[in-house]
Amino acid sequence: MKFKSLLLMITAGTTLGIGMTMSMPTTHAAGYQRVKTQWQSSPAYFQVKSQYKHKKVYMWNSKHTKRILQLNNYPNTNWHRNHTYTYKHNGKLSIYYGISGWTPKNDYTRKGIVWRGYLRPGYNTNYKAWNNLPLGNFSNNQEYVEYINESPSQKFSKKVLKLFPNTKLSWKLSYEWASFPVQTDSTTGIKSLPSFTDVIVLNSVNKYFDRAFYKNNVSDSQRLKLVKTALDKAGYGQTKRESLSDYQIGIFYYDKHHQEKVDEYPGIVLAKPIQK
């Protein structure tokens, strides 16, 4: 009953916004008892908090008796939560995440537990080390802009965006285009997405972004020439492109074809944000 009462107090304190301090677990491993297990819940990916990046943050085995690895030695890794555990030690409760690491080379680290106070939700943002990330790996426009500018896999995307010098890059538009069908108004013919109107999708241009559709051995400069020619033929020459300051542009590109028969909505989309 005491344990149930304590859990109720913790839940109530979180719901009411009451500040409650949970002691950081000691590195002395003896006497840790797992008292609760929860399956994976959202959010799923985590990073080491900035205040702990230069300190020793250990992953332990499930019994909390052996150190498996030090997270700080894997600065470019995404940490995926599989479970959430409650441990009891010296009469106090501590929450741990069961995690495993995913590296830029698509390798996985060993699994173990880490005290949740060391971690914050989010993907690794060292985009100089990461390539060909799905759109779901970003949570805001700033992250996506940094990825396009820094990731080695996005050199072609940067060249395409220079063709639209006055059009703002939008992660939200890129994501909605990949996630929702474009709706067409039966009366006006205007195409829309949940947050955008006047949507323009140029399939004759976008086919050159798809490395499953078009040759993998075509260089970036050759591919860019094909895109530019297709834009011109579609009525989007330089003058027209420079006039699109009231539009935003979404873009998605893999510089290496993935295992799917077709890549995930590669290409560009233009649209005006809906004013709310």
Secondary structure, 3 states (H helix, E strand, C coil): CHHHHHHHHHHHHHHHCCCCCCCCCCCCCCCCEEEEEEECCCCCEEEECHHHCCCCCEEECCCCCCEEEEHHHCCCCEEEEEEEEEEEECCEEEEEEEEEEECCCCCECCCEEEEHHHEEECCCCCCCCCCCCCHHHCCCHHHHHHHHHHCHHHHHHHHHHCCCCCCEECHHHHHHHHHCCCEECCCCCCEEECCEEEEEECHHHHHHHCCCCCCCCCCHHHHHHHHHHHHHHCCCCHHHHHCCCCCEEEEECCCCCCCCCCCCCCEEEEEEECCC
